[in-house]
Amino acid sequence: MGFQTNFLESGQSSDHETNMYALAADGYNFILTVSSSMGDAAASKAKQYPDIKFAIIDNSCTITGLAHVTSLMFAEDQVGFLAGGMSKCDFVFAVGGDTVNGVLLAARESNLPAIGADVDECSTDPEAQSALISSAMKNVDIAVYNYLKAVADGSVKAGISTLKNGGVGLAPSMIGRARSRPV
């Protein structure tokens, strides 16, 4: 789409605002933040920089009056429903940010089937792979692409935008395995 881009990774939460300040100082027209933990920092910087568009991925910005902030959310109930329909017995559904790895490892050690969250845990968490029947994924790539397309064509809207069709799904690497795994 012809955008000039930059990527800054926060080593700790105190880096969030510093990184956004650096992007604003470098003259970027929009800033995308990825992580529910960055919502407050993004809202704070959005107040400071009303001429820069902000997208907060996976955090609904509840501050009113920010006409240049879009919260990109996911229909987690839809993918949760899909994941829940994959088993006739109980399974562990590992949801909870930084605790997912521990929950999946506990499921593996207890010989319980498990479903990962947010990303394809099969590729990001190989230690827990033997317990996984799938992962309920948030398709952040689709959310970002759609947002950038809206920025490019001038149709971006402020507020909460929940990606539904195509915004969530089951991990493709695990669907066949889920059908064949005895539970």
Sequence and secondary structure as in RCSB ss.txt:
>XXXX:A:sequence
MGFQTNFLESGQSSDHETNMYALAADGYNFILTVSSSMGDAAASKAKQYPDIKFAIIDNSCTITGLAHVTSLMFA
EDQVGFLAGGMSKCDFVFAVGGDTVNGVLLAARESNLPAIGADVDECSTDPEAQSALISSAMKNVDIAVYNYLKA
VADGSVKAGISTLKNGGVGLAPSMIGRARSRPV
>XXXX:A:secstr
          SSTTHHHHHHHHHHHTT SEEEEESGGGHHHHHHHHHH TTSEEEEET     TT TTEEEEEE 
HHHHHHHHHTT SS  EE  SGGGHHHHHHHHHHTT  EEEEES HHHH GGGGGGEEEEEEE HHHHHHHHHHH
HHHT    EEEEE TTTEEE TTTHHHHHHS  
